[in-house]
Amino acid sequence: MSQMPSVSIPKPPRKQRLRDKRPERYADIVRFATRVFGNDGYSVTSVNRLAEIAGVGVGTLYSYFDDKDDLFLTCVQAAEI
């Protein structure tokens, strides 16, 4: 009896899996960050401040986004919808 070849289905990237698992937290971070970027501007807004306003730790923020640029671009894209 021949065995079927094993086929591995690639998992989505870790950040996408987390966004799918906790969409409400992801949406909250984007909503709060959009407000902060809009009020304070990109250059003076720190990742620490964004995390504080969103009510999450800095590590949590980096679990969802690669860096401040990634979060900012996500906010811009969300605002365009």
N, C-alpha and C positions, 0 to 999 in steps of 0.2 A: 504494500500500500504506500503510495507516494504522499509525501507531506506537502501541504500547500505552502508556498513561500510566505514568510512573514512580511506583512506590509505594515509599516509604521506610519501612522497619520501624524503629521507634525502638529505640535501644539502651537497655539498662538503665542506671541511673545508674552513674557510675564506681566508686563504693565497692562497689556490688553486683557489678560485673564483677570487681573485685579479690578480693572474698570468694569468688566462684565459682572464680576461677583458683587461689587459694591457700587452700583451706578449712582445711588443717592449721594454717597460721599464724594464721588467724582464730580457730580453736578454741583454740589455745594462748594467745592474748592474752586471750580471754574466761575461760579456766580460771584463769590466773594472776591476772587482775584480780578475779575473784570471790573468790579466796582473800585477796588484799590488802584489798579492801573489807570482807570479813567479819572479818578480824583487826584492822585498823586503823581502820575506819570511813571514811565518805565524806569528811567535812570535812577530815581531816588527810592524806588520800591525794592526792598530786600526780600529774599526768600524767607528769612526769619519772620518778617512782618506779615507776609502772605500766610504763612503757616499759623501764626498767632491769630490773625483775623478769621481764618477759616476754622479755627478750633482744632487743629491737628498738629502733630509734631512735624518737624522738618523732615525726619526720616520717612514719615507717611507721605508727605508731599512728593519726595523723591521716588517713592514707590509708584506713584501715578504718573509722574512727569520726569523727563530726563534732566531738565534744568529750567531755569527761569525763562529762557527763550522758548522752550517747548510749551510751557504753561501760557506764556504771552500769546504765542501763535494760536494755541487752542482757544484762548479767549477771543481773539480777533475772528477766527473762523466761526465760533459760536455766535458772535454778534452779527455776522453777515447773514445768518439764517433767518 
